Amino acid sequence: MTARQLVASIVDGLGIDKEDFDTCLSSNKYDQMLALHMYEGQKAGVSGRPGNILVDLKSGNARLLSGAQPLGNFTKNI
């Protein structure tokens, strides 16, 4: 199964209109936003996937959890 076939099966399973999804996907509407998020992640030290930045909205402090992490690491850091 190709990545595109996998995504198509997920879209079908979620009941999303396939034509609307394909139009959105081919429009490149979010390319600029995605590039900015990738740049900001790299600047914050994310060097692998997945990369998660946990931000304390009260203090503004952030913590990087890079790579696949067990749930306990997220719980501990949250």
C-alpha positions as CSV (number, residue, x, y, z in Angstrom):
1,M,0.0,0.0,0.0
2,T,1.4,3.4,-0.9
3,A,1.3,6.4,1.4
4,R,-1.4,8.0,-0.8
5,Q,-3.5,4.8,-0.6
6,L,-3.2,4.7,3.1
7,V,-4.3,8.3,3.5
8,A,-7.2,7.7,1.1
9,S,-8.3,4.7,3.3
10,I,-8.1,6.9,6.4
11,V,-10.1,9.7,4.7
12,D,-12.8,7.1,3.7
13,G,-12.9,5.7,7.2
14,L,-13.4,9.1,8.7
15,G,-16.3,10.0,6.4
16,I,-14.5,13.0,4.9
17,D,-15.5,14.1,1.4
18,K,-12.8,12.6,-0.8
19,E,-13.2,15.3,-3.5
20,D,-12.8,18.1,-0.9
21,F,-9.8,16.4,0.7
22,D,-8.1,16.0,-2.7
23,T,-8.7,19.6,-3.6
24,C,-7.3,20.8,-0.3
25,L,-4.3,18.5,-0.5
26,S,-3.4,19.5,-4.0
27,S,-3.9,23.3,-3.3
28,N,-0.7,23.5,-1.2
29,K,-2.8,25.9,1.0
30,Y,-0.8,25.0,4.1
31,D,2.7,24.7,2.7
32,Q,3.9,28.1,4.0
33,M,2.5,27.4,7.5
34,L,4.1,23.9,7.5
35,A,7.4,25.3,6.5
36,L,7.3,27.9,9.3
37,H,6.4,25.2,11.8
38,M,9.3,23.1,10.6
39,Y,11.7,26.0,10.8
40,E,10.6,26.9,14.3
41,G,10.9,23.3,15.4
42,Q,14.4,23.0,14.0
43,K,15.3,26.3,15.8
44,A,14.0,24.9,19.0
45,G,16.2,21.8,18.7
46,V,13.8,19.2,17.1
47,S,16.0,17.0,15.0
48,G,13.9,13.9,14.6
49,R,10.4,12.8,14.2
50,P,8.3,13.0,16.1
51,G,9.4,16.2,17.8
52,N,7.1,17.6,20.5
53,I,7.5,21.0,22.2
54,L,5.5,21.3,25.4
55,V,4.7,24.9,26.3
56,D,3.5,26.1,29.7
57,L,1.0,28.7,28.7
58,K,1.2,30.5,32.1
59,S,5.0,30.9,32.2
60,G,5.9,30.6,28.5
61,N,8.6,28.0,29.4
62,A,9.0,25.2,26.8
63,R,10.4,21.7,27.0
64,L,11.5,19.6,24.0
65,L,10.6,15.9,23.8
66,S,12.4,14.6,20.8
67,G,11.8,11.3,19.1
68,A,9.3,8.6,20.1
69,Q,8.6,8.9,23.8
70,P,6.6,6.7,26.1
71,L,3.4,8.2,27.6
72,G,5.1,8.4,31.0
73,N,7.5,11.0,29.7
74,F,4.7,13.2,28.5
75,T,2.8,12.8,31.8
76,K,5.9,13.6,33.8
77,N,6.7,16.7,31.8
78,I,3.1,18.0,31.7
